[in-house]
Amino acid sequence: MKKIFLLSILVFATGSIFADGHTADEKEVLKALAEYFDARNAQDWEKAVTFESKAGTYNTNSDGSFHKPVIKQSAEDWANSNQGGSLNVYYPEAVMLSKDVAFVRFYYEGMTEVSGITKPYRTRVTMTWVKENGNWVTRTQHYSAAAYGGVHISQASDFQD
């Protein structure tokens, strides 16, 4: 009995060492996410648009404006947006909602440059990624300001795990 108990402890204790908490699809989505934002940082707009749904994307910006209508953005549209800078993805997480749909969230921060004006930028992002023609592409993007110092009224759930 003692041997079975010790063996079961060994099996359960080492199981978490080998598991990384991500399915193969979640890893693929996170890889696509990294490639998408690398292309955006490099201003490789031709590559960036390959990570956006051919049906268009539904976006909400962090500037407090209203939700945007569906947009089918081209490389030329991206180039004309005059966006640049160096922004980084932090703490990305992907969760499969179904076989071909993933929910992704992360923090996005760094220095942004729009029309020659450089400013610090920090936001929270949620995205929906879908599998289209065998590739993971973004279908929705929601950016919400993360000023870390704005008004917040604490709730009991803020302190619960």
N, C-alpha and C positions, 0 to 999 in steps of 0.2 A: 504494500500500500504506500509505503514511504517513497519507493522508487517511482511509482506512478505520479504521486504528488510532485516530486522534484522534476520529473520529466515534463509534466504539464506546465509548471512554472517556467521552465526553460523554453518551451515552445511558445508560450504566450509572451514572455519577456523579449524574445528575439524577433517575434513577428513584427512588432512596431518598428524595429530597426530597419527592416527591409521595405516596409511600406512607406511611400512618400505622400500618400493622400491624394494623388492625382491619377485619373484614368488616362489612357492613351489619348482620347479625344481632348481632354482638358489640357494635356501637355501640348497637343497640336495647336489648340486655340491660343495658349499663352505664347507659343513660338510665333504664330501669325501676328499676335498683338505686338510683340517686340519688333518684328520685321516692319510692321505698319508704321510704328512710331519712329523707328530708325530711318525709314524712308522720308517721313515728314521732317525729321531733324536735318537730314541731308538735302532737303528740298528736291528729292527725286519724285516728283509728282506723278510721273508715268507709273512708277512702282506703287506709290501710295494708293492710287485709284484702283489697283488690282485687288486691294483688300477691302473695298467698299462694294456693297451689293449692286449688281447690275440693275436691280429693281429700284435702287435709290436708298437713301438713308433718311431717317427721321432724327433730327438733332435738336437739342436744347443747349444753348450757350450759357456760360457762367456769368454773363454780363447783366443778368436780370431781365433780359428781353423775353418775349413770348416764344413758345415752341415754334420751330421752323416747319414749313411745309416740306413734304418729301423732296429731296434734291438728288439729282443724278449729276454728281460733280465730275468734271473732266480735269485732266492734268492742266489744261489752260485755265480753268476756273481757279484751281489751286494757285497757279503762278500769279494770276491777277489779284489774289487775295492779299498779296504783299506780306505774307506771314513768314517769320523766320525766328531765329533765336535758338536756344538750346534748352529743351525741356526733357525731363526724365520721368519715366514710369517707376513708381515705388509700390511695393507690396501688392503685386497683381494676384488676383484670385479668380479662378474659373470654376463654375459649377454647371454641370450638365442639367438642363431642364427637360430635355428629351434627346432622342438619338441625334438629331441634327440642329439642336439649339442649345447655346451656352450663354449663361449670364456671367459677365466679367465686371469686376470692380477693382479700382486702384486709385492711388494718388498720383497727380501729375503736377510737377513743379520744376521751376527753373527760371530762366530769363526769356521773355518773349519779345520779339521785335515785330512791330506792325507799322508799315509805312515809315520806317526809319527811326521809330521811337522804341527804345528798349525799357522794359519794366519787369520787376519780379512778378511771377505768376504762380499761384498755388490753387489747386482745385481738386475736388473729388470727382471721379468719373465712374459711371456705370454704362455698360454697353451690352447689347445683345449681338452675339455672333451666330451666324447660320452657315450651314454647309450648302454651298451652291456649286454644282458641277464638280464635286469632289474637293472643293477648296473652302476654307473657313474665311468668311467675310463679315464685316460689320453691317448690321441692319439698323441699329439705333445707337445713338451716343447722347448721353446726358452729362453735362458738366455743371457742377454746382460749386460756387465759391467756397473756399475753405480758408477764411481769414484768420482763424485761430486767435480769437480775441474779440469777436463780435458778440452780440447779445445772445445769451443762452440761459434758459431757465432749466435748472436741473430737475430731473425726474428720477424716481426710484429706479427705473430700469437702466439708467445711466451707470449704476453701480452694481448691476447684476451681470454675471458671466453668461 
